[in-house]
Amino acid sequence: MLRPVIDWQKCQVCSPCQASSVCRVRAVVQIDVDEPPYIELGRCNGCAACVLACCCQAIVMKNGKSGQQIYEK
């Protein structure tokens, strides 16, 4: 199963977080504007909208078991 993963070294903690804004199931959560977002995998449906929306290219889709990177913007 593919899942989005945030690379916190690439994340610029944008305000507002574009990935969070486009997520229809609200799986990309940014609690504090000064902190990077995280992904609630229980809510995520794997649509990859967050990957395309992230202007910093900090989110990639990875294989859930192997961690192999599958898709990035």
C-alpha positions, 0 to 999 in steps of 0.5 A, spaced: 500 500 500 502 506 498 502 512 503 505 519 503 511 520 507 513 527 509 521 529 509 521 534 515 528 536 512 525 539 506 518 541 509 519 549 510 513 549 515 508 554 510 503 557 513 498 555 510 500 548 509 498 547 502 498 540 502 493 540 508 489 545 505 487 540 499 487 534 503 479 532 502 479 527 508 484 531 513 489 526 513 495 532 513 494 535 520 498 541 522 497 543 529 501 549 530 503 554 525 510 553 527 511 546 527 511 541 520 505 537 519 504 530 520 500 525 516 494 521 520 495 514 516 488 512 519 485 517 515 489 517 509 486 514 502 492 514 498 490 519 493 496 523 493 493 530 492 498 532 498 504 530 494 502 535 488 500 540 493 506 541 497 510 547 494 517 544 497 516 537 494 517 535 502 511 529 501 513 523 497 509 516 496 512 510 499 511 503 499 508 501 506 512 495 507 518 496 504 519 504 504 521 504 497 519 511 494 514 510 488 512 517 486 514 524 487 512 531 484 
